[in-house]
Amino acid sequence: MQRHVGHLVLEPEVRASPGFRGGQSAADAALAAFDVTGYARARNEVLPRRARGASRLSPYVRHGLIDLPTLWAHVASGPGRDRDKYRDELLWQEYARHLHARLGDALRSPLRHEPPRRTPDGEWGWNREMACVDLAVGELESDGWLVNQTRMWLASQWSVRAGFDWREGAEHFERHLLDGSAAANLLGWQWTIGTGTGKPYGFSRWQVRKRAPGLCEACPLNDHCPIDGWPNSTSGPAVTNQDPLLRADPRAHVTAGPASVEALDSGATPEAVWLTWESLGDGDPALVAHPDLPAVLVLDERLLGVRRLSGKRLVFVAEALADLATRREVEVHLGDPATVLGGRPLAATAAPVPGWRRLASRLEIERHPWPWLVRPGSGPVTSFTAWRRSSGAPTTGANRGRSPRRR
């Protein structure tokens, strides 16, 4: 890995996450071990670590090693409150994907309210003298994963309190998080800083003491805590030029992708299955339909050079490909995907990201449907509630939480 992609990653040395291993085998083991019992009560606990109730499945979900319908079914027999809360989070993940598939890069602009405005405090949004911030940033940069609670702490501290641009903080998250999809990550930040709801999340010492007992007492700033009280923040003004796609999608069929397999226009037979970071699992519909074809993934050298992801993210993908290679032929290329794949008849699953559609339009592809939990429609996505009502998403019975959560 160091020899092939070392020049493209954030750190000087390519390392794996100490807490997660990529691949279908690892995903299957993690899913089999996950019991949803107690999830509603413990999902936001931070310390002690043994008290954490999050499933830690989100890196596998992000890369299609576990799909949302499978998770929905997995928790069916769990206690009602825990089952419903977990399914509610799955619907948040689906909502995020619908938003990103419809809006594309516009998801990097405020959805409904302008962000908090204040002069940045210092040169960096996270003061690591604070034990709560140091714990969260340390886990982000070493493991590439955080519980939902500490994600909200960091997002609020970065933007609401310290006054830094939320998009820069979101980019730092995406560089490190193994589950760092643009969809869930951007929507999570939009909610926490109030651009999605108009209600910034007020990170304070109260949350730390509740979710990580004992952490404040060991903090060097315990006697003069900078977050002792609630932040002095108000919602920004409403966005004046709101994206019209938030209210209606005139091309919902394009956003959703094919509802059934679409054959190659030329009538040719695919020679390989094209994989993307969105779908690396054995259950990828195109892989399932063509069990004897080689799978091919192209690492976009130009894009990776711009994004400068943490090496642990590339290792996680490499582990997934290595695991897949124990069951079928796998090709991995580094270069320009359009150049590498051009002229080759392919089968592929229609990934719900705008970049896939742009690239796919230049290739010969037999298109397979994405395994949606709720197929995108044309109705409003201005809020989770509006989306849920218009999309026909199932009702879980859970009390509505306030954030696009991470499992």
N, C-alpha and C positions, 0 to 999 in steps of 0.2 A: 504493500500500500504506500509506504513512504516513497519508494522509487517512482511510482506511477502518478500519484496525486499529491505528493508532499508540497509541490509548488502552488497548489490551489487552495490549501486549507488555512484556517486561521492561526493555528499554533505551529511552532517549529517542528513538532514531532506528532505523527499520526498515532493516536491511541484510541483504544476501545473504551466504551463506558464500563466502569466497574460494576454497575448495577443491572445492566441489560445486555442480552445477547440477541442478535437478529436471527431470523429464519423461521420457517414454518414449524419446525420441530419445537423450538423454544416457545413460539406462540401457542401451539397446541398444549404444551405442558402448563403454561401460565393460565390458559383458559380453563383447563381441567381442574386446576388448583383453586380457582376463584369461586368463593361462596359469597353470595350477595348478602347473607345474613349480617345484620349490624351496619350495613352500608350507610343508611340514612343518618345514623347517630355519629358515626366515626369518620366519614369521608373527608372532613376538613381538619381532623386532628393533625398536629405537626410534631409535637413531642409529648412523651417519648415515642421513638419511631415505631415501637411495637404496637402502639395504640392507633397507628394510621389505618384508616379503613378504605382508602382508595384502592382500586383494583390493579393499578399499574399496567393496564392493558393498552393504554393510548398509543404507545409507539407501534404496536402491532396493528392497531386500527388505522393509524395514519398511513401505513404502507400496505394496506390491503391484505395483511396476513390473517386478520380476523375482520369480517365485515359486520356491519351493524345489524342486519337481520339475524345473523348467527348469535350475536350477543343478546338481542331481544329475546330469542328463544331460550338461550342459556339460563336466564334468570326467571323463567316462567313459573317455576315451582317454589321460588323464594318467598319469604314473608312479605305480605302485601305492601307494607310501608316501604320496605327496602327495595322490593321489586319495582314499585312505582317510581320511587326517587331515581333509581338507576336508569329506568327507561326514559324518564324525563330528561336525563343528561344525554342519552342517545339521541333524543329528538333535538336537543340543542346542537349536537354535532351535525345532525342532518340539516338543520336550519342554517348553520354556518356554511355548509357546502352549497346549499341552494343560493345563498347570498353571493358567494364567491363565483359560482358558475354563471350567475346572471350579471353581476356587476364587474367582475374582473378586477383590474387595477384600481377601479373607483372605490373599492373597499378600503383603500388607503386614505381616503378622504373622509371627514366627519360625516356620519350618517344623518343625524337629526339635530345635533347641537354643536356649536363651536367648542373647542377644548378650553380648559382653564388658561387664563393669560396671567403670567407673572414673570418677573425677571429670574432667570436661572440662578440657583443658589449653589455656587461653587463650580468646579470643572466637570463634575460627574454626578449623575443623579442618585447614586447609591453610596452613602457614607458607611463604609465597612467597619467603623468603630462601633456602630450599632450592632449588637449581637444578633438581633432578628434579621437584619439585612445581610450580615456576614454569613449567617447560616444559609439563607436562601440563595444568595449569589454563589456561595461555595458549591451547593448542590447543583445549581444550574450549570455551572462551568465544568464541574467534574463528572457528574452523572448524566447530565442532559435531560433531567426530568425533575419536576416539582409537583407537589400537591397543589390543588386549586387555591388553597388559602394563601400559600406563600407567593403564588403568581400574582394574586391580587395585592398583597403587601408591596411587592416590588413595583408593580405598575402604578399603584397609587403614590408611592413614595417618589417615583421618578417624575411623574407629571403633575399630580395634584399638589404635592408638597414642595418638591424641588424645582418645579417649573420648566422641566426639559420637554422637548418635542416628543410626543408619545410615539411617533413613528420610528424615531431612533431607538427608543427602548424596545419596541416591538421587533425591530430588526436584530437587536442583540439577542432577544429571546429566540428568534428563528434561527440564528446561527448555531445555537447550542442545543435546543430542544430536539430530542429524538422524535417527538410527535409534532414538530414544528411545521405544520401546514399553515399556509397563508390564511386559509379560511378561519380555522378555530383561533389561531393566535391573534389575528387582527380584530376579530369580533370580541374576543376576551378583553383586549385592551380598550376597544371602543366602549364596552360596557363599564369597565372599571373606572375610567376617567370621565365618564358621563357624556361622551359624544353620541352614544347610542340611546341613552335614556334621559339625559339632562340631570342625572343625579350622581355626581362623583362619589366613589367609594371612599369613606373617611377612615383610612388606615390610622390606627392609634395604638397606644400601649395596651388599651383594653383588650384588643384582639389577641395580642401577643400573650398576655397573661392567661387568657381563656384557652387558647389553642396550644401554647407551648409553655406550660407552667415551669417555673424555675429559670427560664432563660433570662428574664430581666435581672434577676438577682446576681447573675454572673456577668452582666454587661458592664463594660468600663464606664458607660454613661448612665448607669442606674440612678445616680443621685441628681442628674440634670438631663433627664430624658428629653430629646427633641420632639418626641411624639406623645408626650404625656397627655395632652388634650386633643380634642377633635380639630382637624385642620379647618382653617378659615377659608372655605371654598364654596362657591356657588355655581350653579349650572350656567354654561355659556348661552348666548343667544341662539335662537333657532337658525339652522342653516337656511339661507335665503334662496339658494339655487339647488334645491334638493334634486338628486338624480331621479328623473321620471321613471326609471326602471324599478325603483323601490315600490311603486304603486301598481305597475302592470308590466308584463313581459310579452311584447307582441310576437316574440320568437321563442316561445316556451319549448317548442319541439326541438329547437337547436340547443337550448340550455340543457334540456333533459337528456339529449342524445337518443340513439335509436331505441325503439321499444322492442325490436326483434332484430335478428342478425341481418345485416345488410351486406350482400355479396359484392365482390369486386366488380366494378363497371365493365372491366374487360372480359369477365367470365373466367379469368385465370384462377388457379388454385394457389392459396398461400404457401409460401416456402418457409416461413418462420412466424413466430408469435412475438410481436413487439411488446416489451414490458416497459412500464414507467415506474417512478417512485411511488405512485399512488396505488399500485396493484402488483405486489411481488409474491403473492401467495399461491398455493396449489389450487385454490378455488377460483382464481381469475377465470372469468367465463371463456376467454379466448384460449387459455391454456387447456381448460377442460374439454373444449370442443376439438382441440388438435393435440392429443396426447403424444403423438409421434414426431411432432415438429420441434426443431430447436427453438429455444427462447433467446431473444436478443435484447440487450439493454445498452443504450448509448449514454455515457456520461458527457453532458454538454460542457466541453472544456471552457468555452468562452463564458458561459453563464456562471459556472462554478468559480472562475477567476474573478468575476465581478462580485459574487455574493460572499465569498470567503467563509464558508461554513466551517464549523468545528470538525476536526478529523473524525471524532466519534460518530458523527452522523454518516459519514461515508463508510466507516467500518461497519456500522449497523446494516447498511444496504449491502455491502460486500458479504457479510455473514449470511444474509438472506439468500443471495445468489449462490453462495457456496453450498448452502443447505439444499437449495433447489437442484443444484448440479449433481447431487447424489441420486436423483431420480430421473433426470432427463438432461439432454445436451443444452448447455447454456453458453452464449457468446456475450462478452462484455467488451465494449469499444469506448475509447476516449477520443472525442472530436466533435464535429458538427453533425447532429442527428440527421438533418435533411440530406447531407452528403453521404453519410454512412448507409442510410436506409433507402436512399433514392434508387428507383428502378427495380426494387425488389418487392414482389407481391407479399403482403403481410396480413396477418390477422391481429387484431388488437381490441382490447376493451376500452370503450369510450370513457376516458377519465374525466371527472367533473371539474376540470380546470381550464381556463381560457387558453393557456399555453398549448395544451394538447390539441385543441381545436385548430389553432393557428398552424401547428406543425402538420397535423393530420391532413389538412387541406392540400398539402404539397406531396403527399405520399399515396401509394396504392394500397388501400386498406379494406379488408373485410371487417366491418365494424360490429362489435358485440355489445349488448346493453350493459350498462353499469348496474350493479346490484343495489339499487336504492332501497332505503327503508320506506321512504315516501317519495314517489315520483314527482319532480317539479312540475308546477302548473303556472298559469299566467297571472294569478292573483297577487295581492300586495304582500311584500316582505318588509314593511316598514318597522315591524316589531315581531318578536317571537309569537306574541298572542295573535297578531293579525295573520301571520304566516300559518299558524296552527289552524286557525279557523278556515282560511281560504284553501288550504292544501288538503284538507281531510285527514290530517295527521291524527293518529289514535289518541284517545284520552287516557291518561295514566292514573289520574286521581291524586297525584302528588301535589303538595303545595308548591306554587310556582316560586322557584329560587330566583336569584337576581343576576346570575352570571352564566355565560357559556362555559360549562364546567369541563375539567379534565379528570378522566377517570383514573 
